[in-house]
Amino acid sequence: MTDRATFLGRIRAEIGTTLGLFTAAVTPRPSHPREIAETLRRELAERWRETLESFRVEFERVGGVYHRVATAAEAPDVIVGIAREREARTAIAWHPSALGTDWPETLTARGLATTMMPAGGVEAAEGQALRAVIAAADVGVTGVDLAVAETGSLVLLSGAGRPRSTSLLPPYHVAVFDRGALVESLSQVGVFLEAWHDGELAPWRGGAINVITGPSRTADIELTLTRGVHGPKEIHAVFVEGGLGG
């Protein structure tokens, strides 16, 4: 039997023979993250087109489906079109205060029966019933807090009106965002994470931050790649050029 010290020694020896190693260092936490985040917002506003194109390329590279519309009024047509092509009939959506726009009635009127998430907390019995509705839905419609160009990732905060299950349980996830969500790199994501947790948290803020890079996939069973085992099998990003409030 190999003891712990011998086992770890072998690992260190193998790592020492690996080429291309670099010295790891801890990134210092910014002392004024909110000010840095505001500066980044102003800088990114000037180069959002380049950032968006980089995001599109990486998002499609990891298996996402990208859509672009001019105004928020056009987005429901895209969502309904996605649902019809997949014979999806039901959807759940973040509350309008979290989504940035009010679409549930519009989607329902166009044939996609949509349940809106409640704005605040719910009682235990109501919460259990709501989870059943979410689990049975075909499409989950969410907003996006950050869209990362470097990796094609979507960052979503959980909280009141925006449960994380909306993006995790339905087989089709549609995430809608505008230029305000765009960031260039994971290092910039770190700045915004620090800014979000600097000072008193917003009353709606939940306890989870989801970083979504492409649809759910696994190859655990006989090395066969399968989508949708641990989450949505498709993820669609809808960019609204005129802004979600427009």
ChimeraX attribute file (.defattr): number of C-alpha atoms within 10 A of each C-alpha:
attribute: neighborCount
match mode: 1-to-1
recipient: residues
	/A:1	4
	/A:2	7
	/A:3	7
	/A:4	8
	/A:5	8
	/A:6	10
	/A:7	11
	/A:8	12
	/A:9	11
	/A:10	11
	/A:11	10
	/A:12	11
	/A:13	10
	/A:14	10
	/A:15	11
	/A:16	10
	/A:17	9
	/A:18	8
	/A:19	7
	/A:20	5
	/A:21	9
	/A:22	6
	/A:23	4
	/A:24	6
	/A:25	6
	/A:26	5
	/A:27	8
	/A:28	6
	/A:29	10
	/A:30	13
	/A:31	11
	/A:32	12
	/A:33	19
	/A:34	19
	/A:35	13
	/A:36	16
	/A:37	20
	/A:38	13
	/A:39	11
	/A:40	16
	/A:41	17
	/A:42	10
	/A:43	11
	/A:44	19
	/A:45	14
	/A:46	10
	/A:47	13
	/A:48	19
	/A:49	14
	/A:50	13
	/A:51	21
	/A:52	22
	/A:53	12
	/A:54	17
	/A:55	24
	/A:56	23
	/A:57	16
	/A:58	20
	/A:59	26
	/A:60	15
	/A:61	14
	/A:62	14
	/A:63	17
	/A:64	21
	/A:65	17
	/A:66	17
	/A:67	15
	/A:68	17
	/A:69	17
	/A:70	13
	/A:71	16
	/A:72	24
	/A:73	17
	/A:74	12
	/A:75	21
	/A:76	18
	/A:77	15
	/A:78	15
	/A:79	22
	/A:80	21
	/A:81	15
	/A:82	16
	/A:83	20
	/A:84	13
	/A:85	8
	/A:86	12
	/A:87	10
	/A:88	19
	/A:89	16
	/A:90	21
	/A:91	28
	/A:92	27
	/A:93	29
	/A:94	28
	/A:95	25
	/A:96	19
	/A:97	13
	/A:98	21
	/A:99	22
	/A:100	19
	/A:101	17
	/A:102	19
	/A:103	21
	/A:104	22
	/A:105	13
	/A:106	16
	/A:107	21
	/A:108	17
	/A:109	11
	/A:110	12
	/A:111	14
	/A:112	24
	/A:113	19
	/A:114	23
	/A:115	21
	/A:116	18
	/A:117	20
	/A:118	18
	/A:119	16
	/A:120	12
	/A:121	12
	/A:122	12
	/A:123	7
	/A:124	9
	/A:125	8
	/A:126	10
	/A:127	13
	/A:128	12
	/A:129	10
	/A:130	16
	/A:131	15
	/A:132	10
	/A:133	15
	/A:134	25
	/A:135	17
	/A:136	15
	/A:137	22
	/A:138	23
	/A:139	33
	/A:140	27
	/A:141	25
	/A:142	26
	/A:143	28
	/A:144	22
	/A:145	20
	/A:146	23
	/A:147	30
	/A:148	28
	/A:149	23
	/A:150	17
	/A:151	21
	/A:152	24
	/A:153	22
	/A:154	24
	/A:155	17
	/A:156	22
	/A:157	19
	/A:158	18
	/A:159	20
	/A:160	21
	/A:161	22
	/A:162	29
	/A:163	22
	/A:164	20
	/A:165	15
	/A:166	25
	/A:167	28
	/A:168	22
	/A:169	21
	/A:170	26
	/A:171	24
	/A:172	27
	/A:173	26
	/A:174	26
	/A:175	22
	/A:176	24
	/A:177	25
	/A:178	25
	/A:179	22
	/A:180	16
	/A:181	20
	/A:182	25
	/A:183	24
	/A:184	23
	/A:185	16
	/A:186	14
	/A:187	13
	/A:188	16
	/A:189	18
	/A:190	16
	/A:191	19
	/A:192	21
	/A:193	15
	/A:194	19
	/A:195	19
	/A:196	16
	/A:197	12
	/A:198	13
	/A:199	9
	/A:200	7
	/A:201	10
	/A:202	10
	/A:203	9
	/A:204	14
	/A:205	14
	/A:206	16
	/A:207	8
	/A:208	12
	/A:209	14
	/A:210	14
	/A:211	14
	/A:212	17
	/A:213	19
	/A:214	23
	/A:215	23
	/A:216	19
	/A:217	17
	/A:218	13
	/A:219	11
	/A:220	9
	/A:221	8
	/A:222	6
	/A:223	8
	/A:224	10
	/A:225	10
	/A:226	14
	/A:227	16
	/A:228	17
	/A:229	13
	/A:230	14
	/A:231	19
	/A:232	23
	/A:233	20
	/A:234	20
	/A:235	24
	/A:236	22
	/A:237	23
	/A:238	22
	/A:239	24
	/A:240	22
	/A:241	16
	/A:242	14
	/A:243	17
	/A:244	21
	/A:245	13
	/A:246	12
